[in-house]
Amino acid sequence: MPDVRSRLVGCFQVVFDGLSDAQVEQATRAATESWDSVAAITLVNVVEEEFHIQIDYDRLPELDSFPRILDYLTQRLCLT
């Protein structure tokens, strides 16, 4: 079974078509041109489906980069 990092890379690549693995791991909302509010919600939905979790939409402002989302998932999945 793929680890959290590689599964999250896959989620990003679904939403941000054309990004390489390396580009995904560097992705931030500020630096990724297509990462607008619609893409942010789409990404949350894809992540929720992939990891079978619910993400509070109030957390969206802080989930603004691949590393932050990875940290969030790592902490969240360790608690379940």
Protein Blocks (a to p, Z undefined) as FASTA:
>chain_A
ZZfklmmmmmmmmmmghiafklmmmpcfklmmklcfklmmmmmmmmmmmnopacdfklmm
mmmcfklmmmmmmmmmmmZZ
